[in-house]
Amino acid sequence: MTESFVARWISIGAALITILVTANVSMDPVNVPKLLLTSGLGFGMWAIVIVFNIKDIWRSNKPLLLATVLYLVLGAITLFVSSAPLSQNFYGVQGRNTGFLAYLALTGIMLASSQLRSKKSFTYILYALFAAGILNVIYCLIALSGNDFIPWNNVYNKILGTLGNPNFISAFLGIFISALVAYLFKPGINLPIRISGFAIAAIALYEVQASNAIQGLVVTALGISIVGFYLVRSHFKKDFFTVAYLSAVAMVGAVALAGALQKGPLAQYIYKTSVSLRGEYWDAGITMAKTHPFTGVGFDTYGDWYRRARSASAMILPGPTVVTNAAHNVFIDVLASGGFIFFAAYLAIFVIALIAVLKVTLRNRSYDALFVALAAAWICYNVQALISINQIGLAVWGWLLSGTVIAYEHTTRSEAVSETTTAKVPRKQRSYAADTQPGVVLAGVGGFIIGLIIALPPFTADAAWRTAMGTSDVQTIEAAANKFPLEILRLGNGALLFENNKLYPQALALARKAVEFNPGSFDAWKVLAAMSQATPEEKAKALEMMHKLDPRNKDLK
């Protein structure tokens, strides 16, 4: 059936986005390939939704469609009014790539998943999460054995998984463990599979600990607690036991939270300096929103504004030389990027999904392993989003699961989820079933190709830069540095590379190009100031701009 096709496509796509790494092709092996595939999948889903399903979404969930449209319209306005370069707003900065294009694609994935209506479709999504998780568990085991086959520039000296960062992989493994454990309590699962599943979860937990990233442990503990809640609630008819369980979990959680804030008996085990740093990063993001309440500072433009927005206390810890290009909180990143109304639209989508989870929970007291796994994974994603950076390999699950839990609630309003796409589902609820599969395939493939084409420039530019770094040809390096979309990191590194090799005219040309491309970039002016052949006027202007872009830093020379 058509829904089966859509569900399989979206599930396989999400898994591939998580595991795709192009270490031998691009300089950034993680983010640009994930953006490329996300854009293809997202545009494919948008094509199917617009051509075949927009009326069904309007009929079944007007608030979700309105919130999504508002979110995208406001994002498009921010895209054009931001002082940052248009290409940076659209594609995002190198190493993040969470510009407007990423959000446009992710909303398409979310809307498509919100119209799924069968148990088989929901199971596909869960199995895709398991597949991505198991592959990462295997890969992390290989990396821990000292046989990592991906040629990373691993500055962390910890496991990176296919997400390129210990924090990201630990959070993803925590989400995976939570969903897997929830599903393993499904009645009817045979003993060998159950034992194997718990063994995989135990190995994944070991890898979370090996990552030395506290957020993975937090996510895992939260996820297991959620599963425990649903188990206790289903096994005891009296609410006393459920309340007692929640009280115990709340007490342990409060002690753990106090430890994270450097208080209480667990402080020495849980607290990390990064917790204090996050407070400064969050404060800077909120300041950006306050100074740009209607449009924000732009997508992936937090790094350009951090020095201007940071507080006086940030000059003590983390200090004047420590900067970041993300708020380390997805919600605050959204707030800083697009302003308060944009953030309200994002929050509305979150609340709609949250209400869906609560409705299903209140509606059914028995243990529904499929729902608990999906809900636990969605909750865990959003909790880690409160303390982490927006990363496409993780974000795809946040948006996909938002649509999925909304769809699950809609489908279970009057009866249990159907085993097949159309069985016992009213005609007006058959979101994809009535459409002919060839038409859907054609729309989806067409949208997928368009998405790939749109997202290809940052990938090809990054790949060209990687190739150029393996040569000593001046023209090749110049061409790669100037390739669309322009990127401050490439321009700046190219200028410094030429400067260090006494190719002064080429160095100065790239430095000038950098400040022309993004005059709001502190790093661009810093590179220009370092050019030996820059004019005295250019050096003076560079220092003036550096002071303007970093007003609290009294150490600038």
C-alpha positions in Angstrom: 0.0 0.0 0.0 1.0 3.6 -0.4 1.3 4.3 3.3 3.7 1.4 3.6 5.9 2.9 0.9 5.9 6.3 2.6 6.6 4.7 6.0 9.5 2.6 4.7 11.0 5.5 2.8 10.9 7.9 5.7 12.2 5.2 8.2 15.1 4.1 6.0 15.9 7.7 5.2 16.1 8.7 8.9 18.3 5.7 9.7 20.6 6.6 6.8 20.8 10.2 7.9 22.0 9.1 11.3 24.7 6.7 10.1 25.9 8.5 6.9 29.5 9.6 7.2 31.7 10.7 4.2 35.2 10.9 5.8 37.0 10.1 2.6 35.1 12.6 0.5 34.4 15.8 2.5 36.4 17.8 5.0 33.3 17.8 7.3 32.4 14.1 7.2 29.3 14.4 9.3 27.1 17.5 8.8 27.2 18.3 5.1 26.4 14.7 4.0 23.6 14.6 6.6 22.2 17.9 5.3 22.3 16.5 1.8 20.3 13.4 2.6 17.9 15.3 5.0 17.1 17.8 2.2 16.4 15.0 -0.2 14.2 13.1 2.2 12.5 16.3 3.4 11.7 17.6 0.0 10.4 14.2 -1.1 8.0 14.2 1.8 7.0 17.7 1.1 6.1 16.8 -2.5 3.9 13.9 -1.3 2.3 16.0 1.4 1.5 18.9 -0.9 0.3 16.9 -3.8 -1.6 14.2 -2.1 -2.1 14.9 1.6 -2.4 18.6 2.5 -6.3 18.4 2.8 -6.1 15.5 5.1 -3.6 17.3 7.4 -5.9 20.4 7.4 -8.9 18.2 8.3 -7.1 16.0 10.9 -4.7 18.5 12.6 -5.3 22.2 11.7 -3.1 23.4 14.7 -0.1 21.4 13.5 -0.4 22.7 10.0 -0.9 26.3 11.0 2.0 26.1 13.5 4.3 24.6 10.8 3.3 27.2 8.2 3.8 30.0 10.6 7.2 28.6 11.6 8.3 28.4 8.0 7.0 31.8 7.0 8.7 33.5 9.9 11.8 31.6 9.2 11.8 32.8 5.6 11.4 36.4 6.8 14.4 35.9 9.1 16.3 34.4 6.2 16.1 37.6 4.2 16.2 40.3 6.9 19.1 38.9 8.9 22.4 40.8 8.7 24.3 37.6 8.2 24.9 36.4 4.6 21.9 34.8 2.9 23.8 31.6 2.0 24.9 31.2 5.7 21.3 31.6 6.8 20.1 29.1 4.2 22.7 26.4 4.5 24.1 27.1 7.9 27.8 27.4 9.0 30.3 24.7 8.4 30.3 22.2 11.2 26.6 22.8 12.0 24.6 23.2 8.7 21.4 23.8 10.6 20.2 26.7 8.4 16.7 27.3 7.1 17.1 24.5 4.6 17.5 21.9 7.4 14.4 23.1 9.2 12.4 23.2 5.9 13.3 19.6 5.2 12.7 18.4 8.8 9.2 19.9 8.9 8.4 18.0 5.7 9.5 14.8 7.4 7.4 15.7 10.5 4.2 16.4 8.5 4.5 13.3 6.4 4.9 11.1 9.5 2.0 12.8 11.2 -0.3 11.2 8.6 0.7 7.6 9.2 -2.2 5.4 10.4 -1.1 1.8 10.8 0.8 -0.2 13.4 3.1 -1.5 10.7 4.1 2.1 9.8 4.9 3.0 13.4 6.9 -0.2 13.7 8.9 0.6 10.7 10.0 3.9 12.3 10.9 2.2 15.6 12.8 -0.6 13.8 14.7 2.1 11.8 15.8 3.7 15.1 16.9 0.3 16.3 18.9 -0.3 13.1 20.7 3.0 13.4 21.3 2.3 17.1 22.7 -1.2 16.6 25.0 -0.1 13.8 26.4 2.6 16.1 26.8 0.1 19.0 28.8 -2.2 16.7 30.9 0.7 15.3 31.6 2.1 18.8 32.7 -1.3 19.9 35.2 -1.4 17.0 36.4 2.1 17.8 36.9 1.2 21.5 39.0 -1.8 20.5 41.4 0.5 18.8 40.4 -0.4 15.2 38.4 2.6 14.2 38.1 2.4 10.4 36.9 6.0 9.9 39.8 8.4 9.5 38.5 11.0 12.0 40.4 14.0 13.2 39.3 12.9 16.7 40.3 15.7 19.1 38.1 14.2 21.8 39.9 10.9 22.0 36.5 9.3 22.8 34.0 7.4 20.7 32.2 9.5 18.1 29.8 7.1 16.6 28.4 8.3 13.3 27.5 11.7 14.8 31.0 13.0 15.1 30.9 14.0 18.8 30.9 12.1 22.1 28.0 14.2 23.4 25.9 13.5 20.4 26.5 9.8 20.2 25.9 9.4 23.9 22.6 11.2 23.7 21.6 9.1 20.7 22.6 5.8 22.4 20.5 7.0 25.4 17.5 7.4 23.2 18.1 4.1 21.5 18.5 2.3 24.9 15.2 3.8 26.2 13.2 2.8 23.1 14.8 -0.7 23.0 14.1 -1.5 26.6 10.5 -0.2 26.3 9.9 -2.5 23.3 11.5 -5.5 24.9 8.7 -5.6 27.5 6.2 -6.2 24.7 4.2 -9.3 25.5 5.0 -12.2 23.2 8.6 -11.5 22.5 10.5 -14.8 22.7 13.2 -15.2 25.3 16.3 -15.4 23.0 15.3 -12.1 21.3 14.6 -10.5 24.7 17.9 -11.6 26.2 19.8 -10.4 23.1 18.0 -7.0 23.2 18.9 -6.4 26.8 22.5 -7.5 26.1 22.7 -4.9 23.3 21.2 -2.3 25.6 23.9 -3.1 28.2 26.7 -2.8 25.7 25.2 0.5 24.5 25.1 1.7 28.2 28.8 0.8 28.5 29.6 2.9 25.5 27.6 5.8 26.9 29.8 5.7 30.0 32.9 5.3 27.8 32.0 8.5 25.9 32.5 10.4 29.2 29.4 12.6 28.3 27.1 13.1 31.2 24.1 13.8 28.9 24.0 10.3 27.7 23.6 8.9 31.2 21.0 11.5 32.0 19.0 10.6 28.8 19.3 6.8 29.6 18.2 7.2 33.2 15.3 9.3 32.2 14.2 6.9 29.5 14.4 3.9 31.8 12.4 5.8 34.4 9.7 6.5 31.8 9.5 2.9 30.9 9.2 2.0 34.5 6.3 4.4 34.9 4.3 2.8 32.2 5.1 -0.7 33.5 4.1 0.1 37.1 1.0 1.9 35.9 -0.1 -1.1 33.8 0.6 -3.7 36.5 -1.1 -2.0 39.5 -4.7 -0.8 39.3 -4.3 1.4 42.4 -2.8 4.8 41.7 -0.9 4.6 45.0 1.9 2.5 43.5 2.2 4.8 40.5 2.4 7.9 42.7 4.9 6.2 44.9 7.1 5.3 41.9 6.9 8.9 40.5 7.7 10.3 43.9 10.8 8.1 44.2 11.9 9.0 40.7 11.3 12.7 41.4 13.4 12.6 44.6 16.3 10.8 42.8 16.0 13.3 39.9 16.1 16.3 42.3 19.3 15.0 44.0 20.9 14.4 40.6 19.8 17.8 39.3 21.3 19.4 42.5 24.5 17.5 41.8 24.6 18.9 38.3 24.3 22.4 39.8 27.3 21.6 42.1 25.2 21.0 45.2 24.4 17.9 47.3 26.1 14.5 47.7 26.3 13.8 44.0 28.0 17.0 43.0 31.5 15.4 42.8 30.2 12.7 40.5 27.8 14.7 38.2 29.0 18.3 38.1 31.1 19.4 35.2 32.4 22.9 34.4 30.4 22.7 31.1 27.2 23.0 33.1 28.3 26.5 34.2 29.4 27.3 30.7 26.0 26.4 29.4 24.4 29.0 31.6 26.5 31.7 29.9 25.7 30.3 26.5 21.9 30.3 27.3 22.1 33.8 28.6 23.8 35.0 25.5 21.1 33.4 23.3 18.3 35.0 25.3 20.0 38.3 25.0 20.1 37.9 21.2 16.4 37.3 21.2 15.7 40.3 23.4 17.7 42.6 21.0 16.1 41.1 17.9 12.6 40.1 19.2 10.8 39.8 15.9 13.3 38.2 13.5 16.2 36.9 15.7 19.8 37.1 14.5 19.5 34.5 11.8 20.0 30.8 11.3 23.3 29.5 12.4 24.4 33.0 13.2 24.7 32.6 17.0 28.5 32.4 16.6 28.6 35.8 15.0 26.7 37.4 17.9 28.0 35.5 20.9 30.8 37.9 21.6 28.4 40.9 21.4 25.7 39.2 23.5 27.7 37.5 26.3 27.5 38.9 29.8 30.3 40.4 32.0 30.4 37.1 34.0 31.3 35.2 30.8 34.6 37.1 30.7 35.5 35.3 33.9 34.1 31.8 33.1 34.6 30.6 30.4 36.8 33.6 29.7 37.3 36.0 26.8 39.0 33.6 24.5 36.4 30.8 24.8 33.5 31.2 22.3 30.8 29.0 20.8 28.6 29.1 17.7 25.6 27.4 19.4 23.6 28.0 22.6 23.9 24.3 23.7 20.1 24.3 24.0 18.0 23.7 20.9 15.1 25.7 22.2 17.2 28.8 22.9 19.0 28.3 19.5 15.6 28.5 17.9 14.7 31.6 20.0 17.9 33.4 19.1 17.7 32.4 15.4 14.1 33.7 14.7 12.8 35.7 17.6 9.9 35.2 20.0 7.1 34.5 17.5 9.2 32.0 15.6 10.0 30.3 18.9 6.3 30.3 19.8 5.5 28.4 16.6 8.3 25.9 17.3 6.9 25.5 20.9 3.4 25.0 19.5 4.6 22.0 17.5 6.3 20.7 20.6 3.2 21.2 22.7 0.9 19.5 20.1 3.2 16.4 20.2 3.3 16.5 24.0 -0.5 16.7 24.3 -0.7 13.7 21.9 1.6 11.7 24.3 -0.5 12.7 27.3 -3.7 11.8 25.6 -2.6 8.3 24.7 -1.2 7.8 28.2 -4.5 8.8 29.9 -6.5 6.9 27.4 -4.8 3.5 27.8 -3.6 2.1 31.1 -2.3 -1.2 29.6 1.3 -1.4 28.5 1.5 -0.6 24.8 5.2 -1.4 24.0 5.1 0.3 20.6 3.7 3.6 22.0 6.0 3.6 25.1 9.0 3.1 22.9 8.1 5.9 20.6 7.0 8.3 23.4 10.1 7.5 25.5 12.4 8.2 22.5 10.6 11.5 21.8 10.8 12.7 25.4 14.4 11.7 25.7 15.2 13.6 22.5 13.6 16.8 23.8 15.3 16.5 27.2 18.7 16.2 25.6 17.8 19.1 23.4 17.6 21.3 26.5 21.3 20.8 27.1 22.7 20.0 23.7 23.5 21.4 20.2 21.1 21.0 17.3 22.7 18.2 15.2 21.0 16.9 12.1 21.6 13.2 12.9 19.7 13.7 16.2 17.2 16.3 15.0 15.8 14.1 12.3 14.5 11.8 15.1 13.1 14.6 17.1 11.0 15.9 14.2 10.1 12.4 12.9 9.0 11.2 16.4 7.0 14.4 16.9 4.9 13.6 13.8 4.8 9.9 14.8 3.3 10.4 18.3 0.8 12.9 16.9 -0.2 10.3 14.3 -0.4 7.5 16.9 -2.7 9.6 19.0 -5.0 10.4 16.1 -5.2 6.7 15.1 -6.0 5.5 18.6 -8.8 7.9 19.4 -11.5 5.4 18.8 -9.8 2.0 18.5 -6.5 0.2 18.7 -4.0 0.8 16.0 -4.7 -1.3 12.9 -2.4 -4.0 11.8 -2.6 -3.0 8.2 -2.9 0.3 6.5 -6.6 0.4 5.7 -8.2 -2.1 8.0 -10.9 -0.6 10.2 -9.8 3.0 9.5 -12.5 5.4 8.4 -12.2 6.6 4.8 -11.5 10.2 5.9 -8.6 9.0 8.0 -7.0 7.0 5.2 -4.3 9.6 4.7 -2.2 7.8 2.0 -4.2 4.7 1.3 -6.5 6.1 -1.4 -3.7 7.5 -3.5 -2.1 5.4 -6.2 1.4 4.3 -5.4 2.9 5.3 -8.8 1.9 8.9 -8.3 3.2 9.0 -4.8 6.5 7.5 -5.9 6.8 9.9 -8.8 6.2 12.9 -6.5 8.5 11.6 -3.8 11.4 10.8 -6.1 11.0 14.2 -7.9 11.0 16.0 -4.6 14.0 13.9 -3.4 16.0 14.9 -6.5 15.1 18.6 -6.1 16.2 18.4 -2.4 19.5 16.8 -3.3 20.2 19.5 -5.9 19.4 22.3 -3.5 21.6 20.9 -0.8 24.5 19.8 -3.1 26.5 23.1 -3.1 27.8 23.0 0.5 28.7 19.3 0.1 30.6 19.8 -3.2 32.3 23.0 -1.8 33.4 21.0 1.3 34.6 18.1 -0.8 36.5 20.5 -3.1 38.2 22.0 -0.1 39.3 18.6 1.2 40.8 17.8 -2.2 42.5 21.2 -2.4 44.1 20.6 1.1 45.7 17.5 -0.4 47.5 19.6 -3.1 50.0 22.4 -3.2 48.4 24.0 -6.2 47.6 27.7 -5.5 44.8 28.0 -8.1 43.1 24.9 -6.8 43.1 26.2 -3.3 41.9 29.6 -4.3 39.1 28.1 -6.4 38.0 25.8 -3.5 38.1 28.7 -1.0 35.9 30.8 -3.3 33.4 28.1 -4.1 29.7 28.7 -3.5 28.4 28.9 -0.8 31.2 31.0 0.7 32.2 30.0 4.1 34.3 32.1 6.6 36.2 29.0 7.8 37.4 28.2 4.3 38.2 31.8 3.4 40.0 32.4 6.7 42.0 29.1 6.6 42.9 29.7 3.0 44.1 33.2 3.8 46.2 32.1 6.7 47.6 29.2 4.6 48.7 31.5 1.9 50.1 34.0 4.4 52.2 31.3 6.1 53.6 30.3 2.7 54.4 33.9 1.8 51.8 34.1 -0.9 50.7 37.5 0.3 48.6 38.8 -2.6 46.5 35.6 -2.6 46.2 35.7 1.2 45.1 39.3 1.3 42.5 38.7 -1.5 40.8 35.9 0.5 40.9 38.0 3.8 39.3 40.9 2.0 36.7 38.5 0.5 35.9 37.2 4.0 35.1 40.6 5.6 33.1 41.6 2.5 31.1 38.3 2.7 30.3 38.6 6.4 31.3 41.9 8.1 29.6 40.6 11.2 32.2 37.9 11.6 34.9 38.6 14.3 37.1 35.8 12.8 37.0 37.4 9.4 38.3 40.7 10.7 40.9 38.9 12.9 42.3 37.2 9.7 42.4 40.5 7.9 44.3 42.1 10.8 46.9 39.3 10.5 47.7 39.9 6.9 51.2 41.4 6.5 50.2 43.2 3.3 47.0 44.7 4.6 47.1 48.5 4.5 47.3 50.5 7.8 43.8 51.6 7.2 42.6 48.0 6.8 44.4 47.0 10.0 42.9 49.9 11.9 39.4 49.1 10.5 39.9 45.5 11.5 40.8 46.3 15.1 37.9 48.8 15.3 35.5 46.1 14.1 36.9 43.5 16.4 36.3 45.8 19.4 32.8 46.5 18.1 32.0 42.8 17.7 33.6 41.8 21.0 32.9 44.9 23.2 33.6 43.2 26.6 37.0 41.9 25.7 39.6 44.3 27.1 42.5 42.2 26.0 42.2 42.9 22.3 45.4 44.3 20.8 
